[in-house]
């Protein structure tokens, strides 16, 4: 029996132990229409989106923890603005400066790139964000709201190159 492109198969089962009346059950066999394939693709993309958001959140949190634990609050404009001053929680004399100053920038850039990739998989929104980060760093040369450092630009560039290496270097997936 076929109803609107679907095949309906009737299966008759008899309970052999109690010899009751046959039980009818219906099994529907159908070919997947195009919208079902699209729903599966959307479901896959939502799993991918969740993974990107969770990974981005972890990068953001880790970068923030490094800032809060190892940086002096007198050096952070955000803390000065809200009049938060607790000094420095952990001594950072044995930790390389790169881990304290550049790694948080790299982790934050990475997290925002992952967030933008979760929203829009094209490279264009990420390029705008990347240029915005570079612009903020370069603007520190002209305004006194931070310290310009070329290592910060390198740290910001690393996640962009890593996330979009295939598009940037035309690497084919095989």
C-alpha positions as CSV (number, residue, x, y, z in Angstrom):
1,X,0.0,0.0,0.0
2,X,1.4,3.4,-0.9
3,X,0.1,6.7,0.5
4,X,1.6,10.0,-0.8
5,X,5.0,8.5,-1.7
6,X,5.3,6.5,1.5
7,X,5.2,2.7,1.6
8,X,3.1,1.3,4.4
9,X,3.7,-2.3,5.4
10,X,1.3,-4.2,7.6
11,X,2.8,-6.8,9.9
12,X,0.6,-9.3,11.5
13,X,1.9,-11.0,14.7
14,X,0.3,-13.7,16.7
15,X,1.0,-14.2,20.3
16,X,1.8,-18.0,20.4
17,X,1.8,-18.3,24.1
18,X,-1.7,-17.1,24.9
19,X,-3.2,-17.5,21.4
20,X,-4.8,-14.1,21.6
21,X,-6.0,-12.3,18.5
22,X,-3.4,-11.2,16.1
23,X,-1.8,-7.9,16.9
24,X,-1.5,-5.4,14.0
25,X,1.4,-3.0,13.9
26,X,2.3,-0.6,11.2
27,X,5.8,0.0,9.9
28,X,6.3,3.1,7.7
29,X,9.1,2.9,5.2
30,X,9.9,6.2,3.3
31,X,12.5,7.8,1.3
32,X,14.0,10.8,3.0
33,X,12.8,14.0,1.4
34,X,15.2,16.8,0.9
35,X,14.0,18.7,4.0
36,X,15.0,15.7,6.2
37,X,18.5,15.8,4.9
38,X,18.6,19.5,5.5
39,X,17.4,19.0,9.1
40,X,20.2,16.4,9.6
41,X,22.7,18.9,8.3
42,X,21.3,21.6,10.6
43,X,21.5,19.2,13.5
44,X,25.1,18.5,12.7
45,X,25.8,22.2,12.4
46,X,24.2,22.8,15.8
47,X,26.6,20.3,17.3
48,X,29.4,22.0,15.6
49,X,28.2,25.4,16.8
50,X,28.0,24.2,20.4
51,X,31.5,22.8,20.1
52,X,32.8,26.2,18.8
53,X,30.9,28.1,21.5
54,X,32.1,25.9,24.3
55,X,35.7,25.9,23.1
56,X,35.6,29.7,22.6
57,X,34.2,30.1,26.1
58,X,37.0,28.0,27.6
59,X,39.6,30.2,25.8
60,X,37.9,33.3,27.0
61,X,37.7,32.1,30.6
62,X,41.4,30.9,30.6
63,X,42.6,34.2,29.2
64,X,40.6,36.0,31.8
65,X,41.9,33.8,34.6
66,X,45.5,34.6,33.5
67,X,44.7,38.3,33.6
68,X,43.0,38.2,37.0
69,X,45.6,35.9,38.7
70,X,48.9,37.1,37.4
71,X,48.4,40.8,36.4
72,X,48.5,43.7,38.7
73,X,45.1,45.3,38.8
74,X,46.7,48.8,38.7
75,X,47.8,48.0,35.1
76,X,44.4,47.0,33.8
77,X,42.1,49.8,32.7
78,X,38.9,47.8,33.2
79,X,39.8,47.4,36.9
80,X,40.8,51.0,37.3
81,X,37.5,52.1,35.8
82,X,35.5,50.1,38.3
83,X,37.9,51.0,41.1
84,X,38.9,47.3,41.7
85,X,42.3,47.1,43.3
86,X,43.6,43.9,44.9
87,X,47.1,44.1,43.5
88,X,48.5,40.9,42.2
89,X,47.2,37.5,43.5
90,X,50.1,35.3,42.5
91,X,53.7,36.2,42.1
92,X,54.6,36.1,38.5
93,X,58.4,36.4,38.7
94,X,59.0,32.8,37.6
95,X,56.4,32.9,34.8
96,X,57.6,34.1,31.4
97,X,56.2,37.5,30.4
98,X,54.9,36.0,27.2
99,X,52.5,33.8,29.2
100,X,51.3,36.8,31.2
101,X,51.0,39.4,28.6
102,X,50.6,37.8,25.1
103,X,48.8,34.5,25.8
104,X,45.6,36.1,27.2
105,X,45.4,38.3,24.0
106,X,45.9,35.2,21.9
107,X,43.2,33.2,23.9
108,X,40.7,36.1,23.6
109,X,41.3,36.6,19.9
110,X,40.9,32.8,19.5
111,X,37.7,32.8,21.4
112,X,36.1,35.6,19.5
113,X,37.2,34.0,16.2
114,X,35.5,30.8,17.3
115,X,32.4,32.7,18.2
116,X,32.3,34.4,14.8
117,X,32.9,31.1,13.1
118,X,30.0,29.6,15.0
119,X,27.8,32.5,13.8
120,X,29.0,32.7,10.2
121,X,31.3,30.1,8.7
122,X,32.7,32.5,6.1
123,X,36.0,34.2,6.6
124,X,34.8,37.7,6.0
125,X,33.3,38.4,9.5
126,X,36.5,37.0,11.0
127,X,38.6,39.3,8.9
128,X,36.7,42.3,10.1
129,X,37.2,41.1,13.7
130,X,40.9,40.4,13.1
131,X,41.4,43.9,11.7
132,X,39.5,45.4,14.6
133,X,41.8,43.6,17.1
134,X,44.9,44.8,15.2
135,X,43.4,48.3,15.0
136,X,42.9,48.3,18.8
137,X,46.5,47.3,19.3
138,X,47.9,49.9,16.9
139,X,45.7,52.6,18.4
140,X,47.7,52.2,21.6
141,X,50.5,54.0,19.8
142,X,48.3,57.2,19.6
143,X,46.2,57.1,22.7
144,X,47.2,56.4,26.3
145,X,45.0,53.5,27.0
146,X,47.4,50.6,26.8
147,X,50.9,49.7,25.7
148,X,51.6,48.9,22.1
149,X,53.6,45.7,21.6
150,X,54.4,43.9,18.3
151,X,54.2,40.6,20.2
152,X,50.5,41.3,20.9
153,X,49.9,41.6,17.1
154,X,51.7,38.3,16.6
155,X,49.7,36.7,19.4
156,X,46.5,38.0,17.9
157,X,47.5,36.7,14.4
158,X,48.3,33.1,15.5
159,X,44.6,32.1,16.1
160,X,43.5,33.7,12.9
161,X,46.1,31.8,10.9
162,X,45.4,28.5,12.8
163,X,41.6,28.7,12.4
164,X,41.6,29.7,8.7
165,X,44.8,28.0,7.6
166,X,43.0,26.0,4.9
167,X,41.4,29.1,3.3
168,X,44.5,31.2,3.7
169,X,46.9,28.6,2.2
170,X,44.4,26.9,-0.1
171,X,44.9,23.5,1.5
172,X,42.6,20.8,0.2
173,X,41.0,18.3,2.6
174,X,41.4,14.8,1.3
